[in-house]
């Protein structure tokens, strides 16, 4: 999972429930509802650190680290995304000198990533979360709990013919196609944990239910008043 590439054009990717994957026993990855894609979270979804000393955790790794976390018309292809790709590539090359070198440009990486089966991306995300828990287990706890904030947001997409055809209308007739992203963030560190995408009309409460498999039993979920109902609680 969550990032940088836009594999919406991949017809081979299927929707799925994280809890049903073979990686769920480790840490189930985020899934896609209605609009199969892997993107990073929007800037407004990332929680601010709570005063914990800098350097408690390393920067996010894996696909989310490649996302462009700033708003603007070049979302996913801006300078920040390119810089993150160059940093990740440099780290890989330095750590695996004897292996084949990856491509040098972000666009090429995104095209290659869009051809990777979703099953492998889910396994990657599960593995990243598992390693974070192994290495930083105690640091994720605050008074015995892992504080996990969850919220959703609608994101406007480019007016491409494919996106307009595949995403359901979520606003006025002349509005751009949109996706809805619901994400869990570890509130003490600001670390993006898991997320799910759907069309602009998606229900963030349903998204939350499907993401519960990515959390540990020690998770303390913090949400706003939109997540209401006895059944959900």
N, C-alpha and C positions, 0 to 999 in steps of 0.2 A: 502496500500500500504505500491514503494519500497522498513520487509526485513530480510535478513539472509537466510530464507528457499529457497529451489529451488523446487517449486511446478510444474515444467514442466511436471511431470508425471501425473498430475491430468487431466483426460479426461473430467471432468465435467465443467471445467472453459471455458468460452466463451469470445471471443473478444467483445468489446463494445465501444461505444462512450460516453465519460464522460458527454457530454451535454445532453444525453438522459436519464440519471439516475435520480431517484427521489431525490437524494441528491444534484443535480446540483444547485438547488436554494440556497443552503447554501454555498457550495464550492465544485465544482465537482472534484472528485478524478482522479488520473492518470489512464490511461487505457493501455491495452496491444494490440499490433498489430502483429499478426502472431505467436508470441511465448509467450503464456500466462504464466506469471511468475511474481513474486514480489521480486525484489532485491533492495539493496541500491545502491546509486550512486557510480561511480568510484571516486577515490581520485582526479583525475585531473579535475573533474567537479566542485568541491567545491570552491567557490570564497573566497578570503582572506578578512577578515574584514578590514574596512577602517579607523581604528584608533578610532572607537567608544569605549568607556570605557568598559572593560570586565564586564560581568554580566548583560548587557542590556537585554538579553533574556536568558532563561534557555536552557539547551541542548535540541536538538530535542527529541520529544516523539513519541510513537507509533512505528509501524514496522520499519521506517527508522533508529530509534535509535539503533536497534539491528543489523544493517548491519556491516560488516567488512570493514572499510574505508581505508585499506592499501593494497597495491598490494602484491602478493605473491601466491605461490601454494596452500595455505590453505585459499584462499579468501572465506569468509562466515563461516568458521569453525575454525578460528584462535583464538589466545588468546584474542585479542581485542573484537571479537564477544562474546566470552564466558564471558568476564568481563562485557560487556554491558548487557548481559542477566542476570547475577547475580545481577547487580545493579537494573535493572528493576524489577526482581523478589522480591528482598528485599524491594523495595519501595511498591510494591503491597501488600506483606504480612503485612508490617507495617501499611498500610492504610486500610486493610480489614481483620482484625484479626479474625473475626467471620466467614469468608467464607472459602471455601475449598482451601487448599494450591495448587499452581501450581506445575508442575514437577520441578525437580532439575537440569536437564541437558539440554543444548542447543539442542542437537540432537533430544531429545524427543519432545521439544517444536516445532522444525521445522517440524517434522512428523505430529504433531497435527495441526499445522497451515496450512499445505498443504491440509488438509481435510476440512478447512473452505471455504464455498462458496465465490467466488469472490465478490458477491453482498455485503456481510457483510464487507469485507475488504475495498471496496470502501466507504461504509458508515462510517467506522472508520476513514479513511483518511480525508473525508470531515469534520467530526466532529472535528478532531485535528486542521485542518486549520481554522475552524470557531472559535474555542476557542482561537487560537493565535490572530486572528483579534480582538476578543472581549477584550482580556486582554492587548494586546500591540499595539492597533491601532495606536496611535500617534507615537510610537517608530519605527514603520515600515516605516514612511514617511521621506523623505529627500527633503526639499524644496517643499513639497506638493505632491510628487510622491513616489510610491513604486518601487525602482529600481530593476528590475528583469532581470538577465542575463540568456540567454538560449544558450546551445551548445550541440552537440552530439558527441558520441565516440563509436568506435567499441571495443568490449571486447571479448577476446578469452575464449572459454568454454572448459571444459574437453572433452576428446575424448570418451565419452560414446556412446554406440550403439544407445541409444534413442535420444540423442542430434544430432548425426550425421544424423539420419533418419528424424528428425523433422525440423531441421534448414537448410535452403537452402545454397548452396555453395556461399561464398562471396569472395573467393580468388582463389589461385591455387588449383589444384585438390587434392593435398596432405595436404592442410591446415586444421587446426582444425576448428570445428564449431564455429561460432561467433554470438553474439547478438549486436544490436545497441541500445544504450540508449541515449535518449534526455531528458535533465532535465532543469527545472527552479530553479534558486538559488536567494534568496534575497541577493543582493550584499552588503548591508550595514551591514548585520549580518552573512553572510555565511550560512544561514539557507536553507537547501534543502526544496523546496516548493512542487514540483510535477515533475513527470517524466513518460516517456512511453518507453516501450521496443518493439523491432521488430527484425526480422532477420538481419543478417549482411549487407544485401542489402537495408535496409529500407531508406526512404527519411526523413531526419531530418526536412525538411520544412513542410512536412505533419504532422509530430509529433508535431511541434510547433502549427500548426492550431488546432489540437485536444486538446492541453493543454490550449488553451486560456480561456476555461471555468473555469479554476482553479484560474484565476487572478481577481483582483478587477478592477473597472473602473479607479482607480488611478495608475495602474501599468504603469511604463515606461520600455519598453522592450529594452534590450541592446543585440545585436547579432553581429557576425562577418560578413564578406563579403559573406560567403556561403549562407546566407539567403537573396537572391536577388529576384527581380521581383516586378513589380508594383502591381500585384494581391496580393502578400503576404504583401506588405507595406500597 
